[in-house]
Amino acid sequence: MSDALEDGRRFRVLNVINDFSRECLAAVVDTSIGGARAACELDKIAELRGYPCMVVSDNGT
């Protein structure tokens, strides 16, 4: 399986997971996800569920 689109561009996935319930709160896919975009997506989730006590980040390989 490749981590690139058909035209060769790479893509990124921002998965927001509740570690306690293992619920996926968001899965954002795009060719680029900057810090401002990530913050915006997290704010959207917080509007519905409130802000978490802790955030853990894993940038993968």
PDB file of N, CA, C, O and CB in Angstrom:
ATOM      1  N   MET A   1       0.843  -1.181   0.000  1.00  0.00           N
ATOM      2  CA  MET A   1       0.000   0.000   0.000  1.00  0.00           C
ATOM      3  C   MET A   1       0.883   1.237   0.000  1.00  0.00           C
ATOM      4  O   MET A   1       1.846   1.312   0.763  1.00  0.00           O
ATOM      5  CB  MET A   1      -0.956   0.002   1.215  1.00  0.00           C
ATOM      6  N   SER A   2       0.570   2.189  -0.833  1.00  0.00           N
ATOM      7  CA  SER A   2       1.360   3.402  -0.958  1.00  0.00           C
ATOM      8  C   SER A   2       0.748   4.519  -0.115  1.00  0.00           C
ATOM      9  O   SER A   2      -0.461   4.547   0.115  1.00  0.00           O
ATOM     10  CB  SER A   2       1.463   3.830  -2.432  1.00  0.00           C
ATOM     11  N   ASP A   3       1.600   5.439   0.341  1.00  0.00           N
ATOM     12  CA  ASP A   3       1.099   6.603   1.068  1.00  0.00           C
ATOM     13  C   ASP A   3       1.105   7.842   0.178  1.00  0.00           C
ATOM     14  O   ASP A   3       1.382   8.951   0.633  1.00  0.00           O
ATOM     15  CB  ASP A   3       1.940   6.853   2.328  1.00  0.00           C
ATOM     16  N   ALA A   4       0.795   7.630  -1.100  1.00  0.00           N
ATOM     17  CA  ALA A   4       0.728   8.733  -2.056  1.00  0.00           C
ATOM     18  C   ALA A   4      -0.538   8.589  -2.904  1.00  0.00           C
ATOM     19  O   ALA A   4      -1.077   7.497  -3.080  1.00  0.00           O
ATOM     20  CB  ALA A   4       2.001   8.766  -2.960  1.00  0.00           C
ATOM     21  N   LEU A   5      -0.984   9.725  -3.416  1.00  0.00           N
ATOM     22  CA  LEU A   5      -2.127   9.722  -4.313  1.00  0.00           C
ATOM     23  C   LEU A   5      -1.702   9.201  -5.680  1.00  0.00           C
ATOM     24  O   LEU A   5      -0.512   9.016  -5.938  1.00  0.00           O
ATOM     25  CB  LEU A   5      -2.736  11.135  -4.432  1.00  0.00           C
ATOM     26  N   GLU A   6      -2.656   8.970  -6.536  1.00  0.00           N
ATOM     27  CA  GLU A   6      -2.361   8.450  -7.871  1.00  0.00           C
ATOM     28  C   GLU A   6      -1.383   9.336  -8.644  1.00  0.00           C
ATOM     29  O   GLU A   6      -0.567   8.844  -9.422  1.00  0.00           O
ATOM     30  CB  GLU A   6      -3.644   8.303  -8.659  1.00  0.00           C
ATOM     31  N   ASP A   7      -1.477  10.652  -8.419  1.00  0.00           N
ATOM     32  CA  ASP A   7      -0.587  11.572  -9.130  1.00  0.00           C
ATOM     33  C   ASP A   7       0.765  11.748  -8.431  1.00  0.00           C
ATOM     34  O   ASP A   7       1.569  12.584  -8.844  1.00  0.00           O
ATOM     35  CB  ASP A   7      -1.260  12.921  -9.278  1.00  0.00           C
ATOM     36  N   GLY A   8       1.019  10.967  -7.377  1.00  0.00           N
ATOM     37  CA  GLY A   8       2.306  10.996  -6.699  1.00  0.00           C
ATOM     38  C   GLY A   8       2.384  11.904  -5.481  1.00  0.00           C
ATOM     39  O   GLY A   8       3.350  11.836  -4.721  1.00  0.00           O
ATOM     40  N   ARG A   9       1.374  12.758  -5.283  1.00  0.00           N
ATOM     41  CA  ARG A   9       1.390  13.645  -4.111  1.00  0.00           C
ATOM     42  C   ARG A   9       1.138  12.841  -2.841  1.00  0.00           C
ATOM     43  O   ARG A   9       0.308  11.933  -2.819  1.00  0.00           O
ATOM     44  CB  ARG A   9       0.329  14.767  -4.255  1.00  0.00           C
ATOM     45  N   ARG A  10       1.865  13.188  -1.788  1.00  0.00           N
ATOM     46  CA  ARG A  10       1.659  12.530  -0.500  1.00  0.00           C
ATOM     47  C   ARG A  10       0.452  13.140   0.198  1.00  0.00           C
ATOM     48  O   ARG A  10       0.068  14.273  -0.094  1.00  0.00           O
ATOM     49  CB  ARG A  10       2.919  12.647   0.390  1.00  0.00           C
ATOM     50  N   PHE A  11      -0.137  12.398   1.109  1.00  0.00           N
ATOM     51  CA  PHE A  11      -1.257  12.929   1.874  1.00  0.00           C
ATOM     52  C   PHE A  11      -1.017  12.712   3.361  1.00  0.00           C
ATOM     53  O   PHE A  11      -0.222  11.866   3.770  1.00  0.00           O
ATOM     54  CB  PHE A  11      -2.578  12.271   1.438  1.00  0.00           C
ATOM     55  N   ARG A  12      -1.715  13.487   4.141  1.00  0.00           N
ATOM     56  CA  ARG A  12      -1.613  13.430   5.595  1.00  0.00           C
ATOM     57  C   ARG A  12      -2.976  13.107   6.170  1.00  0.00           C
ATOM     58  O   ARG A  12      -4.003  13.421   5.570  1.00  0.00           O
ATOM     59  CB  ARG A  12      -1.074  14.762   6.173  1.00  0.00           C
ATOM     60  N   VAL A  13      -2.982  12.471   7.347  1.00  0.00           N
ATOM     61  CA  VAL A  13      -4.228  12.171   8.045  1.00  0.00           C
ATOM     62  C   VAL A  13      -4.082  12.634   9.490  1.00  0.00           C
ATOM     63  O   VAL A  13      -3.131  12.265  10.179  1.00  0.00           O
ATOM     64  CB  VAL A  13      -4.574  10.644   7.970  1.00  0.00           C
ATOM     65  N   LEU A  14      -5.034  13.445   9.938  1.00  0.00           N
ATOM     66  CA  LEU A  14      -5.108  13.848  11.341  1.00  0.00           C
ATOM     67  C   LEU A  14      -6.225  13.034  11.963  1.00  0.00           C
ATOM     68  O   LEU A  14      -7.400  13.271  11.681  1.00  0.00           O
ATOM     69  CB  LEU A  14      -5.358  15.404  11.504  1.00  0.00           C
ATOM     70  N   ASN A  15      -5.871  12.077  12.807  1.00  0.00           N
ATOM     71  CA  ASN A  15      -6.860  11.286  13.534  1.00  0.00           C
ATOM     72  C   ASN A  15      -6.920  11.784  14.962  1.00  0.00           C
ATOM     73  O   ASN A  15      -5.893  11.903  15.630  1.00  0.00           O
ATOM     74  CB  ASN A  15      -6.520   9.771  13.490  1.00  0.00           C
ATOM     75  N   VAL A  16      -8.122  12.074  15.431  1.00  0.00           N
ATOM     76  CA  VAL A  16      -8.313  12.493  16.819  1.00  0.00           C
ATOM     77  C   VAL A  16      -9.073  11.373  17.512  1.00  0.00           C
ATOM     78  O   VAL A  16     -10.224  11.088  17.183  1.00  0.00           O
ATOM     79  CB  VAL A  16      -9.086  13.874  16.923  1.00  0.00           C
ATOM     80  N   ILE A  17      -8.413  10.744  18.473  1.00  0.00           N
ATOM     81  CA  ILE A  17      -8.951   9.570  19.144  1.00  0.00           C
ATOM     82  C   ILE A  17      -9.098   9.845  20.631  1.00  0.00           C
ATOM     83  O   ILE A  17      -8.202  10.418  21.251  1.00  0.00           O
ATOM     84  CB  ILE A  17      -8.051   8.347  18.908  1.00  0.00           C
ATOM     85  N   ASN A  18     -10.222   9.441  21.202  1.00  0.00           N
ATOM     86  CA  ASN A  18     -10.404   9.463  22.646  1.00  0.00           C
ATOM     87  C   ASN A  18      -9.757   8.186  23.183  1.00  0.00           C
ATOM     88  O   ASN A  18     -10.270   7.088  22.962  1.00  0.00           O
ATOM     89  CB  ASN A  18     -11.938   9.564  23.049  1.00  0.00           C
ATOM     90  N   ASP A  19      -8.631   8.327  23.889  1.00  0.00           N
ATOM     91  CA  ASP A  19      -7.896   7.151  24.379  1.00  0.00           C
ATOM     92  C   ASP A  19      -8.717   6.299  25.337  1.00  0.00           C
ATOM     93  O   ASP A  19      -8.547   5.080  25.371  1.00  0.00           O
ATOM     94  CB  ASP A  19      -6.622   7.588  25.067  1.00  0.00           C
ATOM     95  N   PHE A  20      -9.601   6.913  26.115  1.00  0.00           N
ATOM     96  CA  PHE A  20     -10.386   6.159  27.090  1.00  0.00           C
ATOM     97  C   PHE A  20     -11.439   5.287  26.411  1.00  0.00           C
ATOM     98  O   PHE A  20     -11.531   4.090  26.682  1.00  0.00           O
ATOM     99  CB  PHE A  20     -11.055   7.111  28.076  1.00  0.00           C
ATOM    100  N   SER A  21     -12.239   5.898  25.520  1.00  0.00           N
ATOM    101  CA  SER A  21     -13.339   5.160  24.881  1.00  0.00           C
ATOM    102  C   SER A  21     -12.933   4.540  23.543  1.00  0.00           C
ATOM    103  O   SER A  21     -13.676   3.732  22.986  1.00  0.00           O
ATOM    104  CB  SER A  21     -14.527   6.083  24.670  1.00  0.00           C
ATOM    105  N   ARG A  22     -11.766   4.912  23.027  1.00  0.00           N
ATOM    106  CA  ARG A  22     -11.280   4.475  21.717  1.00  0.00           C
ATOM    107  C   ARG A  22     -12.167   4.983  20.577  1.00  0.00           C
ATOM    108  O   ARG A  22     -12.163   4.422  19.481  1.00  0.00           O
ATOM    109  CB  ARG A  22     -11.202   2.952  21.671  1.00  0.00           C
ATOM    110  N   GLU A  23     -12.914   6.032  20.840  1.00  0.00           N
ATOM    111  CA  GLU A  23     -13.790   6.630  19.829  1.00  0.00           C
ATOM    112  C   GLU A  23     -12.976   7.566  18.934  1.00  0.00           C
ATOM    113  O   GLU A  23     -12.170   8.359  19.422  1.00  0.00           O
ATOM    114  CB  GLU A  23     -14.969   7.399  20.501  1.00  0.00           C
ATOM    115  N   CYS A  24     -13.191   7.468  17.635  1.00  0.00           N
ATOM    116  CA  CYS A  24     -12.561   8.376  16.687  1.00  0.00           C
ATOM    117  C   CYS A  24     -13.419   9.643  16.609  1.00  0.00           C
ATOM    118  O   CYS A  24     -14.559   9.599  16.147  1.00  0.00           O
ATOM    119  CB  CYS A  24     -12.396   7.705  15.272  1.00  0.00           C
ATOM    120  N   LEU A  25     -12.871  10.751  17.057  1.00  0.00           N
ATOM    121  CA  LEU A  25     -13.616  12.008  17.078  1.00  0.00           C
ATOM    122  C   LEU A  25     -13.500  12.764  15.763  1.00  0.00           C
ATOM    123  O   LEU A  25     -14.372  13.568  15.431  1.00  0.00           O
ATOM    124  CB  LEU A  25     -13.130  12.882  18.214  1.00  0.00           C
ATOM    125  N   ALA A  26     -12.428  12.514  15.009  1.00  0.00           N
ATOM    126  CA  ALA A  26     -12.242  13.156  13.707  1.00  0.00           C
ATOM    127  C   ALA A  26     -11.174  12.409  12.930  1.00  0.00           C
ATOM    128  O   ALA A  26     -10.247  11.837  13.504  1.00  0.00           O
ATOM    129  CB  ALA A  26     -11.856  14.651  13.869  1.00  0.00           C
ATOM    130  N   ALA A  27     -11.323  12.426  11.613  1.00  0.00           N
ATOM    131  CA  ALA A  27     -10.312  11.912  10.702  1.00  0.00           C
ATOM    132  C   ALA A  27     -10.252  12.901   9.534  1.00  0.00           C
ATOM    133  O   ALA A  27     -11.118  12.901   8.659  1.00  0.00           O
ATOM    134  CB  ALA A  27     -10.644  10.428  10.216  1.00  0.00           C
ATOM    135  N   VAL A  28      -9.229  13.731   9.538  1.00  0.00           N
ATOM    136  CA  VAL A  28      -9.082  14.777   8.535  1.00  0.00           C
ATOM    137  C   VAL A  28      -7.990  14.351   7.557  1.00  0.00           C
ATOM    138  O   VAL A  28      -6.861  14.081   7.968  1.00  0.00           O
ATOM    139  CB  VAL A  28      -8.743  16.156   9.197  1.00  0.00           C
ATOM    140  N   VAL A  29      -8.314  14.290   6.282  1.00  0.00           N
ATOM    141  CA  VAL A  29      -7.357  13.880   5.250  1.00  0.00           C
ATOM    142  C   VAL A  29      -7.144  15.041   4.292  1.00  0.00           C
ATOM    143  O   VAL A  29      -8.103  15.636   3.802  1.00  0.00           O
ATOM    144  CB  VAL A  29      -7.856  12.614   4.483  1.00  0.00           C
ATOM    145  N   ASP A  30      -5.878  15.360   4.028  1.00  0.00           N
ATOM    146  CA  ASP A  30      -5.548  16.435   3.095  1.00  0.00           C
ATOM    147  C   ASP A  30      -4.093  16.262   2.668  1.00  0.00           C
ATOM    148  O   ASP A  30      -3.361  15.458   3.244  1.00  0.00           O
ATOM    149  CB  ASP A  30      -5.787  17.849   3.740  1.00  0.00           C
ATOM    150  N   THR A  31      -3.682  17.017   1.661  1.00  0.00           N
ATOM    151  CA  THR A  31      -2.289  16.940   1.224  1.00  0.00           C
ATOM    152  C   THR A  31      -1.380  17.698   2.185  1.00  0.00           C
ATOM    153  O   THR A  31      -0.170  17.471   2.195  1.00  0.00           O
ATOM    154  CB  THR A  31      -2.139  17.498  -0.200  1.00  0.00           C
ATOM    155  N   SER A  32      -1.940  18.589   2.988  1.00  0.00           N
ATOM    156  CA  SER A  32      -1.170  19.332   3.985  1.00  0.00           C
ATOM    157  C   SER A  32      -2.098  19.696   5.131  1.00  0.00           C
ATOM    158  O   SER A  32      -3.214  20.166   4.906  1.00  0.00           O
ATOM    159  CB  SER A  32      -0.516  20.611   3.366  1.00  0.00           C
ATOM    160  N   ILE A  33      -1.642  19.482   6.360  1.00  0.00           N
ATOM    161  CA  ILE A  33      -2.413  19.864   7.542  1.00  0.00           C
ATOM    162  C   ILE A  33      -1.462  20.627   8.451  1.00  0.00           C
ATOM    163  O   ILE A  33      -0.664  20.032   9.175  1.00  0.00           O
ATOM    164  CB  ILE A  33      -3.042  18.605   8.278  1.00  0.00           C
ATOM    165  N   GLY A  34      -1.557  21.944   8.405  1.00  0.00           N
ATOM    166  CA  GLY A  34      -0.692  22.793   9.218  1.00  0.00           C
ATOM    167  C   GLY A  34      -1.224  22.933  10.638  1.00  0.00           C
ATOM    168  O   GLY A  34      -2.294  22.421  10.970  1.00  0.00           O
ATOM    169  N   GLY A  35      -0.470  23.625  11.459  1.00  0.00           N
ATOM    170  CA  GLY A  35      -0.847  23.813  12.853  1.00  0.00           C
ATOM    171  C   GLY A  35      -2.163  24.558  13.020  1.00  0.00           C
ATOM    172  O   GLY A  35      -2.974  24.207  13.876  1.00  0.00           O
ATOM    173  N   ALA A  36      -2.377  25.583  12.206  1.00  0.00           N
ATOM    174  CA  ALA A  36      -3.621  26.362  12.295  1.00  0.00           C
ATOM    175  C   ALA A  36      -4.821  25.490  11.941  1.00  0.00           C
ATOM    176  O   ALA A  36      -5.870  25.574  12.579  1.00  0.00           O
ATOM    177  CB  ALA A  36      -3.564  27.596  11.361  1.00  0.00           C
ATOM    178  N   ARG A  37      -4.659  24.656  10.921  1.00  0.00           N
ATOM    179  CA  ARG A  37      -5.749  23.748  10.512  1.00  0.00           C
ATOM    180  C   ARG A  37      -6.034  22.732  11.613  1.00  0.00           C
ATOM    181  O   ARG A  37      -7.194  22.470  11.930  1.00  0.00           O
ATOM    182  CB  ARG A  37      -5.389  23.014   9.190  1.00  0.00           C
ATOM    183  N   ALA A  38      -4.981  22.160  12.198  1.00  0.00           N
ATOM    184  CA  ALA A  38      -5.156  21.193  13.283  1.00  0.00           C
ATOM    185  C   ALA A  38      -5.870  21.845  14.469  1.00  0.00           C
ATOM    186  O   ALA A  38      -6.770  21.246  15.057  1.00  0.00           O
ATOM    187  CB  ALA A  38      -3.790  20.622  13.726  1.00  0.00           C
ATOM    188  N   ALA A  39      -5.469  23.069  14.820  1.00  0.00           N
ATOM    189  CA  ALA A  39      -6.103  23.787  15.929  1.00  0.00           C
ATOM    190  C   ALA A  39      -7.577  24.048  15.638  1.00  0.00           C
ATOM    191  O   ALA A  39      -8.419  23.923  16.527  1.00  0.00           O
ATOM    192  CB  ALA A  39      -5.374  25.114  16.195  1.00  0.00           C
ATOM    193  N   CYS A  40      -7.891  24.411  14.397  1.00  0.00           N
ATOM    194  CA  CYS A  40      -9.276  24.655  13.992  1.00  0.00           C
ATOM    195  C   CYS A  40     -10.115  23.390  14.142  1.00  0.00           C
ATOM    196  O   CYS A  40     -11.236  23.440  14.648  1.00  0.00           O
ATOM    197  CB  CYS A  40      -9.333  25.159  12.540  1.00  0.00           C
ATOM    198  N   GLU A  41      -9.575  22.262  13.703  1.00  0.00           N
ATOM    199  CA  GLU A  41     -10.292  20.990  13.819  1.00  0.00           C
ATOM    200  C   GLU A  41     -10.508  20.619  15.281  1.00  0.00           C
ATOM    201  O   GLU A  41     -11.580  20.136  15.644  1.00  0.00           O
ATOM    202  CB  GLU A  41      -9.525  19.871  13.098  1.00  0.00           C
ATOM    203  N   LEU A  42      -9.501  20.838  16.123  1.00  0.00           N
ATOM    204  CA  LEU A  42      -9.635  20.542  17.552  1.00  0.00           C
ATOM    205  C   LEU A  42     -10.658  21.463  18.213  1.00  0.00           C
ATOM    206  O   LEU A  42     -11.406  21.028  19.088  1.00  0.00           O
ATOM    207  CB  LEU A  42      -8.277  20.675  18.254  1.00  0.00           C
ATOM    208  N   ASP A  43     -10.697  22.742  17.799  1.00  0.00           N
ATOM    209  CA  ASP A  43     -11.697  23.675  18.334  1.00  0.00           C
ATOM    210  C   ASP A  43     -13.112  23.231  17.966  1.00  0.00           C
ATOM    211  O   ASP A  43     -14.028  23.366  18.778  1.00  0.00           O
ATOM    212  CB  ASP A  43     -11.438  25.100  17.809  1.00  0.00           C
ATOM    213  N   LYS A  44     -13.304  22.703  16.751  1.00  0.00           N
ATOM    214  CA  LYS A  44     -14.626  22.213  16.341  1.00  0.00           C
ATOM    215  C   LYS A  44     -15.084  21.070  17.250  1.00  0.00           C
ATOM    216  O   LYS A  44     -16.245  21.014  17.654  1.00  0.00           O
ATOM    217  CB  LYS A  44     -14.597  21.742  14.867  1.00  0.00           C
ATOM    218  N   ILE A  45     -14.167  20.170  17.564  1.00  0.00           N
ATOM    219  CA  ILE A  45     -14.499  19.055  18.455  1.00  0.00           C
ATOM    220  C   ILE A  45     -14.810  19.580  19.851  1.00  0.00           C
ATOM    221  O   ILE A  45     -15.753  19.116  20.492  1.00  0.00           O
ATOM    222  CB  ILE A  45     -13.339  18.028  18.510  1.00  0.00           C
ATOM    223  N   ALA A  46     -14.019  20.550  20.329  1.00  0.00           N
ATOM    224  CA  ALA A  46     -14.201  21.098  21.672  1.00  0.00           C
ATOM    225  C   ALA A  46     -15.541  21.811  21.815  1.00  0.00           C
ATOM    226  O   ALA A  46     -16.107  21.836  22.908  1.00  0.00           O
ATOM    227  CB  ALA A  46     -13.067  22.058  22.004  1.00  0.00           C
ATOM    228  N   GLU A  47     -16.062  22.393  20.728  1.00  0.00           N
ATOM    229  CA  GLU A  47     -17.376  23.040  20.788  1.00  0.00           C
ATOM    230  C   GLU A  47     -18.465  22.041  21.165  1.00  0.00           C
ATOM    231  O   GLU A  47     -19.423  22.383  21.859  1.00  0.00           O
ATOM    232  CB  GLU A  47     -17.710  23.697  19.442  1.00  0.00           C
ATOM    233  N   LEU A  48     -18.310  20.815  20.706  1.00  0.00           N
ATOM    234  CA  LEU A  48     -19.309  19.777  20.971  1.00  0.00           C
ATOM    235  C   LEU A  48     -19.049  18.998  22.254  1.00  0.00           C
ATOM    236  O   LEU A  48     -19.991  18.610  22.944  1.00  0.00           O
ATOM    237  CB  LEU A  48     -19.361  18.821  19.816  1.00  0.00           C
ATOM    238  N   ARG A  49     -17.781  18.765  22.580  1.00  0.00           N
ATOM    239  CA  ARG A  49     -17.438  17.844  23.661  1.00  0.00           C
ATOM    240  C   ARG A  49     -16.679  18.472  24.814  1.00  0.00           C
ATOM    241  O   ARG A  49     -16.436  17.816  25.826  1.00  0.00           O
ATOM    242  CB  ARG A  49     -16.639  16.734  23.118  1.00  0.00           C
ATOM    243  N   GLY A  50     -16.302  19.730  24.674  1.00  0.00           N
ATOM    244  CA  GLY A  50     -15.484  20.388  25.695  1.00  0.00           C
ATOM    245  C   GLY A  50     -14.007  20.126  25.453  1.00  0.00           C
ATOM    246  O   GLY A  50     -13.635  19.243  24.680  1.00  0.00           O
ATOM    247  N   TYR A  51     -13.169  20.913  26.133  1.00  0.00           N
ATOM    248  CA  TYR A  51     -11.725  20.767  25.965  1.00  0.00           C
ATOM    249  C   TYR A  51     -11.208  19.634  26.837  1.00  0.00           C
ATOM    250  O   TYR A  51     -11.678  19.451  27.960  1.00  0.00           O
ATOM    251  CB  TYR A  51     -10.999  22.081  26.307  1.00  0.00           C
ATOM    252  N   PRO A  52     -10.246  18.875  26.332  1.00  0.00           N
ATOM    253  CA  PRO A  52      -9.698  17.760  27.098  1.00  0.00           C
ATOM    254  C   PRO A  52      -8.739  18.266  28.187  1.00  0.00           C
ATOM    255  O   PRO A  52      -8.264  19.401  28.137  1.00  0.00           O
ATOM    256  CB  PRO A  52      -8.971  16.774  26.161  1.00  0.00           C
ATOM    257  N   CYS A  53      -8.473  17.410  29.154  1.00  0.00           N
ATOM    258  CA  CYS A  53      -7.500  17.728  30.206  1.00  0.00           C
ATOM    259  C   CYS A  53      -6.075  17.574  29.687  1.00  0.00           C
ATOM    260  O   CYS A  53      -5.154  18.224  30.182  1.00  0.00           O
ATOM    261  CB  CYS A  53      -7.715  16.824  31.434  1.00  0.00           C
ATOM    262  N   MET A  54      -5.898  16.710  28.688  1.00  0.00           N
ATOM    263  CA  MET A  54      -4.576  16.426  28.167  1.00  0.00           C
ATOM    264  C   MET A  54      -4.662  16.084  26.683  1.00  0.00           C
ATOM    265  O   MET A  54      -5.627  15.467  26.231  1.00  0.00           O
ATOM    266  CB  MET A  54      -3.919  15.282  28.951  1.00  0.00           C
ATOM    267  N   VAL A  55      -3.641  16.491  25.934  1.00  0.00           N
ATOM    268  CA  VAL A  55      -3.521  16.149  24.515  1.00  0.00           C
ATOM    269  C   VAL A  55      -2.194  15.426  24.319  1.00  0.00           C
ATOM    270  O   VAL A  55      -1.155  15.887  24.792  1.00  0.00           O
ATOM    271  CB  VAL A  55      -3.612  17.428  23.601  1.00  0.00           C
ATOM    272  N   VAL A  56      -2.230  14.300  23.626  1.00  0.00           N
ATOM    273  CA  VAL A  56      -1.024  13.526  23.324  1.00  0.00           C
ATOM    274  C   VAL A  56      -0.854  13.525  21.815  1.00  0.00           C
ATOM    275  O   VAL A  56      -1.814  13.299  21.080  1.00  0.00           O
ATOM    276  CB  VAL A  56      -1.112  12.057  23.891  1.00  0.00           C
ATOM    277  N   SER A  57       0.359  13.775  21.351  1.00  0.00           N
ATOM    278  CA  SER A  57       0.629  13.817  19.916  1.00  0.00           C
ATOM    279  C   SER A  57       1.603  12.726  19.529  1.00  0.00           C
ATOM    280  O   SER A  57       2.577  12.469  20.237  1.00  0.00           O
ATOM    281  CB  SER A  57       1.179  15.183  19.505  1.00  0.00           C
ATOM    282  N   ASP A  58       1.333  12.082  18.396  1.00  0.00           N
ATOM    283  CA  ASP A  58       2.229  11.085  17.840  1.00  0.00           C
ATOM    284  C   ASP A  58       2.360  11.378  16.357  1.00  0.00           C
ATOM    285  O   ASP A  58       1.410  11.182  15.599  1.00  0.00           O
ATOM    286  CB  ASP A  58       1.710   9.630  18.096  1.00  0.00           C
ATOM    287  N   ASN A  59       3.519  11.841  15.938  1.00  0.00           N
ATOM    288  CA  ASN A  59       3.721  12.224  14.550  1.00  0.00           C
ATOM    289  C   ASN A  59       4.027  11.031  13.647  1.00  0.00           C
ATOM    290  O   ASN A  59       4.257  11.212  12.451  1.00  0.00           O
ATOM    291  CB  ASN A  59       4.835  13.228  14.459  1.00  0.00           C
ATOM    292  N   GLY A  60       4.035   9.844  14.184  1.00  0.00           N
ATOM    293  CA  GLY A  60       4.270   8.656  13.350  1.00  0.00           C
ATOM    294  C   GLY A  60       5.702   8.560  12.889  1.00  0.00           C
ATOM    295  O   GLY A  60       6.612   9.129  13.491  1.00  0.00           O
ATOM    296  N   THR A  61       5.885   7.820  11.800  1.00  0.00           N
ATOM    297  CA  THR A  61       7.250   7.581  11.309  1.00  0.00           C
ATOM    298  C   THR A  61       7.706   8.683  10.373  1.00  0.00           C
ATOM    299  O   THR A  61       8.829   8.639   9.869  1.00  0.00           O
ATOM    300  CB  THR A  61       7.334   6.235  10.598  1.00  0.00           C
TER     301      THR A  61
END
